[in-house]
Amino acid sequence: MLFLIILILTIASGYFLPWWAAAIIAFLAALYWGKTSGLTFGLGFLAVFIAWIILALVKSIPNNNRLATRVSQLFHLPNWILLLIITALIGGLVGGMAALSGVLVKKALQKS
């Protein structure tokens, strides 16, 4: 449930909100539906990781990956796929940390 909510909302918001909206979505979803810390981090990471890959491919495939190829050359990467994976890893870490923060805030509020 948490995975699907973060995934769908991150993909939907990727078209009209800034990149950091994924962190807010993961935080709020984990605050409401999160249960355990480790599982919530993994679900947040995986959901944003997959969402950012989907969003990057949707924007990159129509132009035959020209911009992605040029940016990967700028960073001395062998191909654009490695750039895609690095980008998704950064997004996944943002989503995982935000989801972990959400579940930890939920636990802290329940104790008081």
N, C-alpha and C positions, 0 to 999 in steps of 0.2 A: 504494500500500500504506500509506504513512505517513498520507496524507489520510484514508483509510477507517478506520484504527485510531483516530486522534484523534477523528474525527467520531462513530463508534459508541460509543466509551468515554465521550466527553463527554456525549452524549445519555443514555446509560444512567446515568451518575453524577449527572446533573442532578436526578434524582428523590430521591436520598437523601444526597448529599454536598454540602458548601458550594460556593460559586461558584469558589473558588480551586482546587478539584480539577482543573479544566480545565488549569490551568498545570502541575500535577504530571504529568498524563497527557501533555500535549504535550512536556514536558521528557524524560520517560522514553521516550516513543515515538521522539523525535528522537535520543536518546542511543543507542538500539539500531538504528533504521532510517535515520536521517538521513545524507545524503551531502554536499550542497553547502549553503553558508550561505544564499544568496539563495532557492533553491528551498525549503529547509526552512522559512524564515520565511514565505514565501507560502503553503505548504501548511498550516502551523500556524494562520496568520491565517484563511485561508478555512474550514478545518474548524471552528474554534471560532466564527467568525462565523455560519456556517450552523447550527451546533448551537444557539447561543443564540437565533437567530431561531425555530427549530423549537420549542425549549422555551418561549419566551415566547408563541408563538402557541397552543401546546397548553394553556397555563395561562390565556390571555386570551380565547380565542374562546368557551369555554363560558359566560362571564358577559357576553357581548356587549361586551367591551372596556371595561367601566365603570371599573374601577380604572386601566387604562392611560390612559383619557381624562382622568380626574381628576388623575393624576400629570402628564400632559402640560400640563394647564391650570395646575397648580402651578408648573411651570417656564416658563410662557408660551410653550409650543410650539403651533403651529397645529393639530396633530392627533396622535393616538397612534402613527401610523405613523412619524413622525419620531423619537419617543421610542424606538420599536423599533429603528430604524436606529442611533441613537446608542448604545443599549445593546449592540447587536451589534458596533459598531465598537470599543467599549471591550473587549468580550470577545475580539474578533479580535486586538487589540493585545496583550492578555495572552497569548493562545495563540501568536501569532507570536514574541513575545519569549522565551517559555519554550522554544519549539522551537528558536529560534536559540541560546539558551543551551545546550540539550542537545547540539546538533551541535558547538558550539565546545568544550564540555567533552570530547566524544568526540575531537576533533582534538587537544586538549591532552594527553589521556591517551595517545594513540597516538604522540606525539612523544617522550614520556619513557620 
